[in-house]
Amino acid sequence: MKLPHSLRNWTSFLGALLATFSLTLILFLFVLNLVFDAGSSYLGLFIYIILPVFLVIGLVLIPVGMLFKQKKKEITDVSQEKDWPVVDFNDKGIRNASIIFLLGTVVIVILSAVGSYEAFHYTESVQFCGTLCHKVMEPEYVAYHQSSHERVKCVECHVGSGADWYVKSKLSGLYQVYSVTFNKYSRPIETPIHNLRPARETCEECHWPQKFYDHKVKMKRSYLANEETTEWDIQMLMKTSASYNAHGLAEGIHWHINPEVKIEYIAGSANLESIPWVRYTNLKTGEVYTYIDTDSDNGSVVWDESKAKVMDCIDCHNRPSHNYQPPQNFIDDAITAGKISRDIPDIKMALMQVLVQDFESKDSAFAQIDFQVRDYYDLMYPEVLEEKEELLKLAIAAAQEGYSRNIFPYMKVKWSAYPNHLGHLETPGCYRCHNDRHKTTAGRVISRDCNLCHEIKAQGIPGMMEYAYGNGSLEFIHPEDIGDAWKTRFCSDCHYTLY
């Protein structure tokens, strides 16, 4: 086929070769992925992002080579120099090149449209977010698959709808790519992330504040770290919203985001574990109350109210999809699920002693869990190694599984690196504000009364449970005898240091 003489140059030839090779590889991998469902998240990266870049580079090189060849010819033949290139369709070579160019353009435009659409969806996929930077995102990806939001795409919470936040997220992603490529990221990744979209623009796409459910009964099963691994159950009525739907958000836990009030706060620490300043505004009546933590303000602190943040869902539900359980919790769950047998004496104690330690890698953690637990029983209960070897092996495997899902040494990620503010057991959580220390100048106090958020309906050891009747509630009994210390100290004062 006759083509313009200007195409006969190495630049255009290499460009055509690169474009052809890239296009062939794209089509091959696309068919491989579509028909045989082969490949991984990296295959999508090559099909929709990396190879199309080389395709475009190849296509650009073709006219660039032709232009340089034409310029070179004009320099050697000044008499033929023209201000504009001449396109003469009577010339068979130019005609053939033009037909190829037009047909090629149509094909490339169609493929580009399909590729751009697929590239958009690929970059929005869970696999792209969670597995592309495997070591960095492994903790978040693993925790995500254990959460109630597992079927919700990452972008639906982290980006939301609309082009503006999509563009912002991609621009932010450029720095993240740089950080991962050149190992500039922190371990663990610092939180909270301050440039995230407000929760009310994402969470409330599904969770409608005015339509929260009524009170919820929650059953918590725990086990004591004693020889019998004694079971301790507690049943609580969680006051999610008002007692009756007709009252709306006038009371209960979700009162904090009642549209008729505005709660603002100033954090005393970067991780929001300390909140010394709170302001309540009633948008209907105009009432305003400012509460100051008396432990943090001796009268000399002047608070910059311009830094106040409006409270929203994420201030309590800060780990909705990436929650890392402390050993206490995932061991309790494994015992409840039957993966760890209570027939092994001191089993929780033996496991907890090793799980609270820090290890350099997951492999070393697994090895030490196995070694230290067996060493514990060799010293304390040697008969277990002979009589209950299989049960012990299953218990060790369950502890290793719990460790792999909640603790990631490479990224220095575990529950204490990302405290969960929902509750108040292992972290201050609710007690950041509800601690009887936040007061107005007139003496109004943010109460730490437990019954504001929940009531205990049953508690104790199975077979000896204490129950509340009707609308009554029980006073909390600590599973271990600590007297009335729980009334004056916060749960996290002890539970935080345990793990």
C-alpha positions in Angstrom: 0.0 0.0 0.0 1.4 3.3 -1.1 1.9 5.8 1.8 3.4 9.3 2.1 7.2 9.4 1.9 7.3 11.3 5.2 6.2 8.2 7.0 9.5 6.5 6.2 11.4 7.5 9.3 12.4 5.7 12.4 10.4 7.9 14.8 7.1 7.2 13.0 8.0 3.5 12.6 8.8 3.1 16.3 5.6 5.0 17.2 3.5 2.8 15.0 5.2 -0.3 16.4 4.6 0.9 20.0 0.9 1.8 19.3 0.2 -1.6 17.6 1.9 -3.6 20.3 0.0 -1.6 23.1 -3.3 -2.0 21.3 -2.8 -5.7 20.7 -1.8 -6.3 24.3 -4.8 -4.3 25.6 -7.2 -6.3 23.5 -5.6 -9.6 24.5 -5.7 -8.8 28.2 -9.2 -7.4 28.0 -10.4 -10.7 26.4 -8.5 -12.7 28.9 -10.1 -10.8 31.8 -13.6 -10.8 30.2 -13.8 -14.4 29.0 -11.7 -16.3 31.4 -12.1 -14.0 34.4 -8.3 -14.1 34.9 -6.0 -11.6 36.4 -6.1 -9.3 39.4 -6.4 -5.6 40.3 -3.0 -5.2 38.6 -4.4 -6.5 35.3 -7.0 -3.7 35.4 -4.2 -1.2 36.1 -2.4 -2.3 32.9 -5.5 -2.5 30.7 -7.1 0.8 31.5 -4.3 3.0 32.7 -0.7 2.0 31.9 -1.0 0.5 28.4 -3.3 3.3 27.0 -0.6 5.8 28.0 1.9 3.9 25.7 -0.7 3.7 23.0 -1.2 7.4 23.0 2.6 8.0 23.1 3.0 5.7 20.0 0.2 7.5 18.1 1.8 10.9 18.9 5.2 9.7 17.7 3.8 9.0 14.2 2.9 12.6 13.2 5.9 13.9 15.1 8.2 11.7 12.9 6.4 12.8 9.8 6.7 16.5 10.8 10.5 16.2 11.4 11.0 14.4 8.1 9.0 17.0 6.2 11.0 19.8 7.9 14.3 18.1 7.1 13.2 17.8 3.4 12.3 21.5 3.3 15.7 22.5 4.7 17.4 20.6 1.9 15.1 21.9 -0.8 14.4 25.5 0.0 12.6 26.0 -3.3 9.8 23.6 -2.2 9.2 25.3 1.1 5.6 26.2 1.7 3.8 28.1 4.6 1.2 25.3 5.0 1.4 21.6 4.3 -0.4 20.6 1.1 -2.9 17.7 1.3 -3.5 16.5 -2.3 -6.0 13.6 -2.4 -5.0 13.0 -6.0 -1.8 11.7 -4.5 -2.5 8.0 -3.8 -0.1 7.9 -0.9 -1.8 10.9 0.8 -5.2 9.5 0.1 -4.3 6.1 1.6 -2.7 7.7 4.6 -5.8 9.9 5.1 -8.2 6.9 5.0 -6.1 5.0 7.5 -5.9 8.1 9.7 -9.7 8.6 9.6 -10.6 5.0 10.2 -7.9 4.7 12.9 -9.2 7.8 14.6 -12.8 6.4 14.7 -11.5 3.1 16.2 -9.2 4.9 18.7 -12.0 7.3 19.7 -14.4 4.3 20.3 -11.8 2.4 22.2 -10.8 5.5 24.2 -14.4 6.1 25.2 -14.8 2.5 26.4 -11.4 2.5 28.0 -12.1 5.8 29.8 -15.4 4.5 31.1 -13.7 1.3 32.3 -10.8 3.2 33.7 -13.2 5.4 35.7 -15.0 2.4 37.2 -11.7 0.6 37.8 -10.3 3.5 39.9 -13.6 3.5 41.8 -13.5 -0.2 42.6 -12.7 -1.7 46.0 -9.9 -3.8 44.5 -8.2 -0.6 43.2 -8.4 1.1 46.6 -7.5 -1.9 48.7 -5.1 -4.1 46.8 -3.1 -1.9 44.5 -0.8 -0.7 47.3 -1.1 -4.0 49.1 1.3 -3.4 52.1 0.0 0.1 52.8 -3.7 -0.6 52.4 -3.7 -4.2 53.8 -5.0 -3.2 57.3 -7.8 -1.1 55.9 -8.7 -3.7 53.3 -8.8 -6.6 55.8 -10.8 -4.6 58.3 -13.2 -3.4 55.6 -14.1 -7.0 54.8 -15.1 -7.6 58.4 -17.3 -4.6 58.7 -21.0 -4.1 58.1 -20.1 -1.8 55.1 -18.4 -4.6 53.2 -20.8 -4.3 50.3 -20.4 -0.5 50.1 -17.7 0.7 47.8 -14.9 2.7 49.3 -15.6 5.7 47.1 -19.2 6.0 48.3 -17.9 7.0 51.8 -14.5 8.5 50.9 -15.6 10.5 47.9 -19.4 10.5 47.5 -21.3 11.8 44.5 -20.5 14.8 42.3 -17.6 15.8 40.0 -16.0 18.3 42.3 -15.2 15.7 45.1 -14.2 13.2 42.4 -11.6 15.6 41.1 -10.4 16.5 44.6 -9.9 12.8 45.4 -7.9 12.2 42.3 -5.7 15.2 42.9 -5.2 13.9 46.5 -4.4 10.5 45.1 -1.5 11.9 43.1 0.3 12.7 46.3 -0.6 9.3 47.7 1.0 7.6 44.7 4.1 9.7 45.2 4.2 8.8 48.9 3.9 5.0 48.2 6.4 5.1 45.3 9.1 6.9 47.3 8.2 5.4 50.7 7.1 8.7 52.2 4.0 7.5 54.0 3.8 7.3 57.8 3.3 4.1 59.7 0.6 4.0 60.8 -1.2 6.4 58.4 -2.1 9.5 60.5 -5.7 10.1 61.4 -8.1 11.8 61.5 -7.8 12.9 57.8 -8.9 16.5 57.8 -9.7 16.9 54.1 -12.4 14.2 54.0 -15.8 15.1 52.7 -18.2 15.9 55.6 -20.0 12.8 56.8 -23.4 14.4 56.4 -22.8 14.5 52.6 -21.8 10.8 52.5 -23.1 8.8 55.5 -26.6 10.4 55.3 -27.0 9.2 51.7 -28.0 5.9 53.4 -28.4 6.7 57.1 -31.3 9.1 57.3 -31.1 11.0 60.6 -34.8 11.6 61.0 -35.5 7.9 60.5 -33.3 6.2 63.0 -34.5 3.0 64.6 -36.0 2.8 68.1 -34.0 1.5 71.1 -31.8 -1.5 70.4 -31.1 -4.4 72.7 -27.4 -5.4 72.7 -26.0 -8.6 74.2 -22.3 -8.6 75.1 -20.6 -11.9 76.0 -17.2 -11.7 77.7 -14.9 -14.1 79.5 -12.7 -13.6 82.6 -9.0 -14.3 82.5 -9.2 -17.0 85.2 -8.6 -20.7 85.3 -12.2 -21.5 84.3 -12.4 -18.7 81.7 -15.7 -17.7 83.3 -18.4 -16.4 81.0 -19.9 -13.0 81.9 -22.9 -11.7 80.0 -24.4 -8.2 79.9 -27.6 -7.1 78.1 -28.1 -3.4 77.5 -30.9 -1.4 76.0 -29.2 1.1 73.8 -31.1 4.4 73.6 -30.3 5.1 70.0 -33.0 7.7 69.7 -36.2 8.6 71.5 -38.4 5.9 73.2 -41.1 6.5 70.6 -40.7 7.4 67.0 -43.1 10.4 67.3 -40.5 12.1 69.5 -37.9 12.1 66.7 -34.4 13.0 67.8 -35.5 14.9 70.8 -33.5 12.5 73.1 -31.2 9.5 72.9 -27.7 9.0 71.5 -28.5 10.4 68.1 -29.8 13.6 69.6 -26.3 15.0 69.0 -27.1 15.4 65.3 -30.7 16.6 65.8 -31.2 19.2 63.0 -32.7 21.6 65.6 -29.4 21.8 67.5 -25.8 22.4 66.7 -23.0 20.9 68.7 -19.5 22.4 68.2 -16.2 21.5 69.8 -12.5 22.3 69.9 -10.2 19.3 70.1 -7.2 19.5 72.5 -5.2 16.9 70.6 -4.6 15.9 67.0 -6.3 12.5 67.4 -9.4 14.0 69.0 -8.9 12.0 72.2 -9.3 15.2 74.2 -12.1 17.7 73.8 -11.8 20.6 76.3 -14.3 23.0 74.7 -18.0 22.3 73.7 -20.7 24.7 72.6 -24.4 23.8 72.4 -26.7 26.0 70.3 -30.5 25.4 70.1 -31.4 26.6 66.6 -35.1 26.9 67.5 -34.9 28.9 70.7 -31.5 30.5 70.2 -30.1 29.2 73.5 -26.3 28.9 73.6 -24.2 27.1 76.3 -20.4 26.9 76.3 -18.9 24.1 78.3 -15.2 24.1 79.4 -13.3 21.1 80.8 -12.3 22.3 84.2 -9.2 20.0 84.2 -7.9 21.7 81.1 -8.7 25.4 81.8 -7.5 27.2 84.8 -9.1 30.5 83.6 -6.0 31.6 81.6 -6.8 29.7 78.3 -8.4 31.7 75.5 -10.1 29.4 73.1 -10.0 30.2 69.4 -13.7 29.7 68.5 -12.9 30.0 64.7 -11.3 26.5 65.1 -14.6 25.0 66.4 -15.8 22.0 64.4 -19.5 21.0 64.0 -20.1 17.6 65.5 -21.3 14.9 63.0 -21.5 11.1 62.7 -17.8 10.5 62.3 -17.0 12.1 65.7 -18.4 9.0 67.4 -18.6 6.5 64.5 -15.0 7.2 63.6 -14.2 3.5 62.7 -17.3 2.4 60.8 -15.5 0.3 58.3 -11.9 -0.1 59.5 -12.2 -1.1 63.2 -9.4 -3.0 64.8 -10.4 -5.1 67.7 -8.2 -5.4 70.8 -7.1 -8.9 71.8 -9.7 -9.0 74.6 -12.5 -8.7 72.1 -11.3 -11.0 69.3 -10.4 -13.7 71.8 -13.9 -13.4 73.4 -15.5 -13.7 70.0 -13.4 -16.8 69.2 -14.4 -18.4 72.4 -18.1 -17.6 71.8 -17.7 -19.0 68.2 -16.3 -22.3 69.6 -12.9 -21.8 68.0 -11.2 -21.7 71.4 -12.3 -24.3 74.0 -12.9 -23.3 77.6 -12.0 -26.8 78.6 -8.4 -25.7 78.4 -7.6 -24.1 81.8 -6.3 -20.5 81.8 -6.7 -20.4 78.0 -7.6 -16.7 77.9 -4.8 -15.7 80.3 -2.3 -17.7 78.3 -3.3 -16.1 75.0 -3.6 -12.6 76.3 -0.1 -12.6 77.7 1.4 -13.1 74.3 -1.1 -11.1 72.2 -0.4 -7.8 74.1 3.2 -7.9 73.0 4.6 -6.1 69.9 6.3 -8.0 67.2 8.3 -7.1 64.2 6.3 -9.1 61.7 3.3 -11.3 61.3 5.5 -14.4 60.9 7.3 -13.7 64.1 4.0 -13.0 65.9 2.6 -16.4 64.7 5.7 -18.2 65.9 5.7 -16.6 69.3 2.0 -17.2 69.8 2.6 -20.9 69.2 5.8 -21.0 71.3 4.8 -18.9 74.3 1.4 -20.6 74.7 2.9 -24.0 74.6 5.7 -22.9 77.0 3.0 -21.5 79.4 1.2 -24.9 79.5 4.5 -26.8 79.7 5.2 -24.9 82.9 1.7 -24.5 84.4 -0.4 -27.4 83.1 1.9 -30.0 81.4 -1.0 -32.5 81.2 -2.8 -30.2 78.7 0.0 -30.8 76.1 -0.7 -34.5 76.2 -4.5 -34.7 76.9 -5.8 -31.6 75.0 -3.2 -31.2 72.2 -5.8 -30.9 69.5 -7.9 -28.3 71.4 -4.7 -26.3 72.1 -3.7 -26.4 68.5 -7.1 -25.0 67.5 -6.9 -22.3 70.1 -3.5 -21.2 68.9 -4.8 -21.1 65.3 -7.8 -19.0 66.3 -5.5 -16.5 68.1 -3.3 -16.3 65.1 -6.3 -15.7 62.9 -7.6 -12.9 65.2 -4.1 -11.4 65.2 -3.9 -11.4 61.4 -7.2 -9.6 61.1 -6.6 -6.9 63.7 -2.8 -6.3 64.1 -0.4 -5.4 61.3 3.2 -5.0 62.4 4.5 -3.6 59.1 2.2 -0.6 59.2 2.3 -0.5 63.0 -1.5 -0.8 63.0 -3.6 -2.1 65.9 -6.6 -1.0 67.9 -4.6 1.5 70.0 -3.2 3.2 66.9 -6.8 4.0 65.7 -8.9 4.4 68.9 -12.6 3.7 68.4 -14.7 6.5 69.9 -17.9 4.6 69.8 -18.4 3.7 73.5 -16.0 4.2 76.3 -14.4 0.8 77.3 -10.9 0.7 75.8 -10.8 4.4 74.8 -12.3 7.6 76.4 -14.9 7.7 73.6 -18.1 9.3 75.1 -16.1 10.4 78.2 -14.3 12.9 76.1 -17.2 15.2 76.8 -19.5 13.2 79.2 -17.2 13.3 82.2 -18.9 15.7 84.7 -15.9 18.1 84.2 -17.4 20.1 81.3 -19.2 23.0 82.9 -20.7 26.4 81.9 -20.0 29.5 83.9 -23.5 29.1 85.3 -22.7 25.6 86.5 -24.5 23.5 83.9 -22.6 20.1 83.4 -22.3 17.6 80.7 -23.3 14.5 82.7 -21.5 11.2 82.7 -24.7 9.4 83.8 -24.5 5.9 82.0 -28.3 5.8 81.7 -28.3 8.7 79.3 -27.2 6.3 76.5 -28.0 2.8 77.8 -29.7 0.8 80.5 -28.5 -2.5 81.8 -31.3 -5.1 81.6 -29.4 -8.2 82.6 -25.9 -9.1 83.8 -23.9 -11.8 85.4 -22.8 -15.4 85.0 -25.2 -17.7 83.1 -27.4 -19.5 85.6 -26.9 -16.7 88.1 -28.0 -13.8 86.0 -29.6 -10.6 87.5 -32.5 -9.2 85.6 -34.4 -5.9 85.5 -38.1 -6.0 85.1 -40.4 -3.7 83.1 -39.0 -0.3 82.6 -36.4 -0.8 85.4 -32.6 -1.0 85.0 -29.7 -2.5 86.9 -26.7 -0.8 88.5 -23.6 -2.0 86.8 -21.6 -4.7 88.5 -18.0 -5.1 87.5 -17.0 -8.7 86.8 -14.0 -8.3 89.0 -14.4 -7.0 92.5 -13.1 -3.4 92.3 -15.6 -1.9 94.7 -17.0 1.5 93.6 -13.9 2.5 91.6 -15.9 2.2 88.4 -18.0 5.1 89.6 -15.1 7.6 89.9 -12.7 6.3 87.2 -13.2 5.8 83.5 -13.2 2.3 82.0 -10.4 3.3 79.7 -8.2 4.2 82.6 -7.7 0.4 83.2 -8.7 -1.2 79.9 -6.5 1.0 77.8 -3.3 -0.1 79.7 -4.4 -3.8 79.7 -3.8 -4.1 75.9 
